[in-house]
Amino acid sequence: MTLTLVRNPRLSARTTLGLGGPALAEAIVRDEAGLDQLARELPGLGGRPMAIGAGSNLLAADGPHELTLVRAAGEDEPQLESHAEEVLVRVGAGMGLPRLLGICQRMGLAGLEGLTGIPGSVGGAVAMNAGSYGVCAADALTRVRLWTPKRGLFWRSAQACAFDYRRFDAGLDAEFLLVWAAEFRLTQDDPADVRARMAGVYAKKKATQPVTAKSAGCVFKNPEGKSAGRLLDEAGMRGKRLGGMFFSDMHANFLVNLGEGTAAQALELMDFGKNAVRARFGVTLQNEVVVLE
Ligand SMILES: Cc1cc2nc3c(=O)[nH]c(=O)nc-3n(C[C@H](O)[C@H](O)[C@H](O)COP(=O)(O)OP(=O)(O)OC[C@H]3O[C@@H](n4cnc5c(N)ncnc54)[C@H](O)[C@@H]3O)c2cc1C
């Protein structure tokens, strides 16, 4: 099956926060023929199409969503093209970043170590320009393979796209756009050195973030020159709880679902945190997490 359609998938089962009501449908696309099928099926599925990866940056409201989720789910191994100084790595959007990083580690491919500990998919990492400690996905990206219902599949160079802090804009006027694959420019290195750098990034995160809790990572972006976590902390939000949701006592910018949390509680806590930071510091925090109301 190159395209699988699922009716009424629950966002709570598709997001790391474990929150959210049902969407209308989910289209799981495994190969290019599946994309052709998708183009034919999409108009009949209803609602707005929305790409979804590992759901690790999504906060979905509890009620029903007028959405068709579209998931790139190709399972091909990455393709490598070696040149004198660099290795071009082409990888499907559905591959998990942790898996890609594991491959880089084994093969001694350097350049993506800064993405260690990010539980998203390759497509989600491009769409969010994910990163940490000053490194982001766009740094090593050479081009992206995009799909729109009207144009089908095509490559677009990274230079033709705009990337910013947690922002990607392909510069296209399309009502729906799927990242289907990405190509990264990496360099050959000693696998032990790559492993050591990844271990260093992960150890730093594990010491300061609730890496295994049900969360969506940082909920707010860092304002220019400031840490959102520190602002929330100093505004008294660390450990602040509402029902089954709380601002982690390890890192105040991580909103955690303790198990029985609801999106309504999550959104109320986020508002509370924003208001507290605005009142104390005059700074308005912007969402990093993608909120589906
Ligand atoms: C424990 C934890 C730690 C985290 N740490 C970090 C961190 O250090 N740095 C960081 O940047 N983020 C971090 N995150 C957030 C998250 O993992 C990243 O934003 C990640 O890149 C999201 O990828 P995803 O596949 O889960 O995307 P999703 O959450 O599924 O989607 C996020 C957005 O990307 C879009 N999207 C997803 N896939 C595609 C696609 N194929 N084509 C087009 N659009 C797409 C969606 O429409 C949505 O707008 C963390 C999350 C958790 C849970």
The ligand as a Tripos MOL2 file, in Angstrom:
@<TRIPOS>MOLECULE
LIG
   53    58     1     0     0
SMALL
NO_CHARGES

@<TRIPOS>ATOM
      1 C1         11.7020   16.1510   24.5580 C.3       1 LIG1
      2 C2         11.6940   17.1130   23.4060 C.ar      1 LIG1
      3 C3         12.8340   17.8710   23.1440 C.ar      1 LIG1
      4 C4         12.8360   18.7660   22.0730 C.ar      1 LIG1
      5 N1         13.9510   19.4950   21.8510 N.ar      1 LIG1
      6 C5         13.9940   20.3480   20.8090 C.ar      1 LIG1
      7 C6         15.1860   21.1010   20.5300 C.ar      1 LIG1
      8 O1         16.2090   20.9860   21.2120 O.2       1 LIG1
      9 N2         15.1560   21.9460   19.4650 N.ar      1 LIG1
     10 C7         14.0560   22.0880   18.6680 C.ar      1 LIG1
     11 O2         14.1060   22.8710   17.7060 O.2       1 LIG1
     12 N3         12.9150   21.3950   18.9260 N.ar      1 LIG1
     13 C8         12.8590   20.5360   19.9640 C.ar      1 LIG1
     14 N4         11.7090   19.8390   20.2180 N.ar      1 LIG1
     15 C9         10.4980   20.0880   19.3940 C.3       1 LIG1
     16 C10        10.3550   19.1610   18.1670 C.3       1 LIG1
     17 O3         10.9660   17.8960   18.3910 O.3       1 LIG1
     18 C11        10.9440   19.7910   16.8990 C.3       1 LIG1
     19 O4         10.2800   20.9950   16.5750 O.3       1 LIG1
     20 C12        10.8180   18.8440   15.6990 C.3       1 LIG1
     21 O5         11.5620   19.3310   14.6100 O.3       1 LIG1
     22 C13         9.3660   18.6430   15.2380 C.3       1 LIG1
     23 O6          9.3600   17.5810   14.2900 O.3       1 LIG1
     24 P1          8.0600   16.6650   14.1550 P.3       1 LIG1
     25 O7          8.3210   15.6920   13.0720 O.co2     1 LIG1
     26 O8          7.6830   16.1010   15.4610 O.co2     1 LIG1
     27 O9          7.0010   17.7430   13.6690 O.3       1 LIG1
     28 P2          5.4560   17.8500   14.0960 P.3       1 LIG1
     29 O10         5.3860   18.1690   15.5490 O.co2     1 LIG1
     30 O11         4.7230   16.6800   13.6150 O.co2     1 LIG1
     31 O12         5.0350   19.1560   13.2860 O.3       1 LIG1
     32 C14         5.5780   20.4190   13.6310 C.3       1 LIG1
     33 C15         5.3290   21.3930   12.4730 C.3       1 LIG1
     34 O13         6.0590   20.9570   11.3380 O.3       1 LIG1
     35 C16         5.1760   20.7170   10.2440 C.3       1 LIG1
     36 N5          5.6410   19.5110    9.5480 N.ar      1 LIG1
     37 C17         5.9680   18.3120   10.0940 C.ar      1 LIG1
     38 N6          6.3560   17.4440    9.1420 N.ar      1 LIG1
     39 C18         6.2670   18.1150    7.9670 C.ar      1 LIG1
     40 C19         6.5090   17.7580    6.5980 C.ar      1 LIG1
     41 N7          6.9450   16.5430    6.2550 N.pl3     1 LIG1
     42 N8          6.2870   18.6910    5.6560 N.ar      1 LIG1
     43 C20         5.8660   19.9360    5.9720 C.ar      1 LIG1
     44 N9          5.6160   20.3370    7.2320 N.ar      1 LIG1
     45 C21         5.8250   19.4320    8.2200 C.ar      1 LIG1
     46 C22         3.7970   20.5160   10.8540 C.3       1 LIG1
     47 O14         2.7700   20.8590    9.9390 O.3       1 LIG1
     48 C23         3.8660   21.4590   12.0410 C.3       1 LIG1
     49 O15         3.5900   22.7790   11.6240 O.3       1 LIG1
     50 C24        11.6740   18.9250   21.2720 C.ar      1 LIG1
     51 C25        10.5350   18.1560   21.5420 C.ar      1 LIG1
     52 C26        10.5430   17.2700   22.5950 C.ar      1 LIG1
     53 C27         9.3060   16.4450   22.8580 C.3       1 LIG1
@<TRIPOS>BOND
     1     1     2 1
     2     2     3 ar
     3     2    52 ar
     4     3     4 ar
     5     4     5 ar
     6     4    50 ar
     7     5     6 ar
     8     6     7 ar
     9     6    13 1
    10     7     8 2
    11     7     9 ar
    12     9    10 ar
    13    10    11 2
    14    10    12 ar
    15    12    13 ar
    16    13    14 ar
    17    14    15 1
    18    14    50 ar
    19    15    16 1
    20    16    17 1
    21    16    18 1
    22    18    19 1
    23    18    20 1
    24    20    21 1
    25    20    22 1
    26    22    23 1
    27    23    24 1
    28    24    25 2
    29    24    26 1
    30    24    27 1
    31    27    28 1
    32    28    29 2
    33    28    30 1
    34    28    31 1
    35    31    32 1
    36    32    33 1
    37    33    34 1
    38    33    48 1
    39    34    35 1
    40    35    36 1
    41    35    46 1
    42    36    37 ar
    43    36    45 ar
    44    37    38 ar
    45    38    39 ar
    46    39    40 ar
    47    39    45 ar
    48    40    41 1
    49    40    42 ar
    50    42    43 ar
    51    43    44 ar
    52    44    45 ar
    53    46    47 1
    54    46    48 1
    55    48    49 1
    56    50    51 ar
    57    51    52 ar
    58    52    53 1
@<TRIPOS>SUBSTRUCTURE
     1 LIG1         1 GROUP 0 **** ****
